[in-house]
Amino acid sequence: MPSPKYKRIVDEITIKISNGELPPGCKLPTHRSLAAQHKIALVTASRVYAELQNSGLVSSEVGRGTFVRETALPLGNGIDQPAATKGLIDLNFNSPSLPNQTQLLRDSLRKLSLSGDLATLLHYQPHAGRKHERAIVAKHLQASGVHVSAQQVLIVSGAQHGLACTVMSLLKPGDVVVTDALTYPGFKVLAQVHRLELIAIPVNSHGPDLEALASVCQQRQVRAIYTMPTMHNPLGWVLNLQQRQRIVAIAKQHKLLIIEDAAYAFLAENPPPPLISLSADNCVYISGVSKSIATGLRVGYIAAPEKWVTKIDRTIRATTWNTPSLMTALACNWIEDKTVIKLENEKRQDAKKRQSIARKVFKNLAYIGHPNAYFLWLPLPEEVRADRIVMALLRENITVSNAEPFATSDIVPHAIRIALGSVSIDTLSAALIKVRESIENYRY
């Protein structure tokens, strides 16, 4: 049985790219021209380019067209992207660490080894965590404006696991979820795996277009909203109280689940109340200590209405049985002795220092970033292509991300996202200067 025509066109273009007939940087015909050339529908032409883009062979840029990508560019979306290998300066992933953290871990493990509770940690634990650990987390969350009982807290293996458990418990394949047009890549991948339909809401540097959100909810049978109201990744916004109230009102009107991702919320100083405090009966709040302490400490937590706790508990059982007890005990000890608060304060100051460096380096570029964020969003000048910048920096042993992993629609902004937290201050300054120079030196 012959393959569909669009597949044959995809194969034809793929061969031309691989043999060099279509070299890196080559601009491909418009969707309309491709449709006319092959006598196919416009929607089929769009499908051809979507297939090529998913394969990492081309990139589509708003207002510019579709281009053959630099072939040595590392491919993948979000958490599918390879981590920076040894010798590379990693401005792609964030793994912020403070100088004293290694000794802190050593001391804390020694203290834990002397505790009378150690033998218990060798056994299976309750799926959502031991009662006293859930109580510790519940008390800790109060400082963030999350007022829930210990029964409403479920301990998970990091915030990504928390997102997965929430989706698996409360959504089903085919459900429609609205999210920002630029969002956390880990949720995109999760939506793909769980076969959710994502609808992108237009955004700017101050937040999502809430009128567009309301309109989508009127027109489609939306099931949930995924949002990062406090320290959005990658745009760094912190929504004001009125914006939060509007999101809650839309969700209540249409009986929607709100998934509130607060992974980076600790970096914001005195933010407005979290959505769960404004809408306790339909909001699931997800965070953890991987960003505030160390990315290797895979401990997160979910705060949820009691009506959903049993479902989520069952999903934790199905996926990990329980969070590794040693890590959970360590994290809870650090919460109790205020180490987490201390580290969060220090990391806010560290992120602020790094943003200050970026602001000086990119003073002539209109970048977007919160003063306390460990990342920034850098729209590129009209004449500079994102994939060429990523490739040029890779040749300098610097990794950054283009916009594709963050985009939830076919409209991919002409920008790069820079993570500031994984390298030393001195290395960061020199690397950002290299980024600026690459932008200044590369043209179409």
VENHUTA-V641436 format. One record per residue. RES is the residue in one small letter. NEAR is the number of other ideal C-beta (glycine too) atoms within 10 Angstrom. Layout:
res near
RES NEAR
RES NEAR
//
This chain:
res near
m 3
p 6
s 9
p 11
k 13
y 19
k 13
r 13
i 21
v 21
d 12
e 12
i 21
t 16
i 11
k 15
i 21
s 11
n 8
g 10
e 10
l 19
p 11
p 16
g 14
c 15
k 14
l 20
p 15
t 14
h 19
r 11
s 11
l 20
a 18
a 13
q 11
h 17
k 8
i 16
a 11
l 13
v 10
t 17
a 22
s 17
r 18
v 25
y 23
a 15
e 18
l 22
q 17
n 13
s 13
g 15
l 19
v 25
s 25
s 20
e 20
v 13
g 7
r 13
g 15
t 20
f 21
v 20
r 27
e 19
t 14
a 10
l 17
p 16
l 14
g 15
n 18
g 18
i 16
d 13
q 17
p 11
a 13
a 21
t 10
k 4
g 6
l 16
i 20
d 20
l 28
n 23
f 17
n 18
s 17
p 23
s 16
l 15
p 9
n 12
q 16
t 11
q 9
l 16
l 16
r 10
d 11
s 17
l 12
r 9
k 12
l 15
s 8
l 8
s 12
g 6
d 11
l 12
a 8
t 12
l 17
l 8
h 8
y 8
q 18
p 16
h 20
a 27
g 26
r 19
k 12
h 11
e 26
r 23
a 16
i 21
v 27
a 19
k 13
h 22
l 22
q 10
a 11
s 20
g 17
v 26
h 15
v 21
s 12
a 16
q 14
q 23
v 26
l 29
i 28
v 30
s 22
g 24
a 25
q 22
h 22
g 28
l 24
a 24
c 29
t 28
v 24
m 19
s 21
l 18
l 19
k 11
p 9
g 10
d 18
v 17
v 22
v 26
t 26
d 28
a 21
l 27
t 28
y 25
p 23
g 21
f 26
k 22
v 18
l 20
a 21
q 13
v 12
h 16
r 11
l 22
e 14
l 19
i 18
a 19
i 25
p 14
v 20
n 11
s 15
h 12
g 21
p 28
d 15
l 16
e 12
a 16
l 24
a 17
s 12
v 19
c 20
q 11
q 9
r 13
q 8
v 22
r 19
a 22
i 27
y 25
t 25
m 25
p 26
t 27
m 25
h 27
n 26
p 26
l 25
g 24
w 24
v 23
l 22
n 14
l 11
q 10
q 17
r 24
q 16
r 18
i 26
v 20
a 14
i 21
a 24
k 14
q 11
h 18
k 10
l 22
l 21
i 22
i 25
e 26
d 28
a 26
a 24
y 25
a 24
f 26
l 25
a 21
e 11
n 5
p 20
p 19
p 16
p 23
l 28
i 27
s 18
l 20
s 20
a 17
d 10
n 19
c 25
v 27
y 28
i 26
s 27
g 26
v 28
s 20
k 27
s 24
i 26
a 18
t 16
g 11
l 21
r 21
v 27
g 26
y 30
i 30
a 27
a 27
p 16
e 12
k 9
w 19
v 19
t 10
k 14
i 22
d 19
r 15
t 20
i 26
r 14
a 12
t 14
t 16
w 12
n 19
t 25
p 16
s 18
l 13
m 18
t 26
a 21
l 22
a 29
c 23
n 17
w 23
i 20
e 14
d 12
k 10
t 18
v 20
i 15
k 14
l 23
e 17
n 13
e 16
k 21
r 19
q 11
d 21
a 24
k 15
k 12
r 25
q 21
s 11
i 16
a 23
r 13
k 11
v 20
f 19
k 9
n 8
l 15
a 10
y 19
i 18
g 25
h 22
p 14
n 21
a 30
y 26
f 26
l 24
w 22
l 24
p 16
l 21
p 12
e 9
e 9
v 18
r 21
a 25
d 20
r 23
i 22
v 24
m 21
a 19
l 25
l 17
r 10
e 14
n 14
i 24
t 24
v 21
s 25
n 25
a 23
e 23
p 23
f 24
a 22
t 23
s 12
d 12
i 15
v 21
p 20
h 18
a 23
i 27
r 24
i 26
a 25
l 24
g 21
s 21
v 22
s 11
i 11
d 9
t 14
l 22
s 16
a 13
a 24
l 23
i 14
k 18
v 23
r 17
e 14
s 21
i 22
e 12
n 10
y 17
r 10
y 11
//
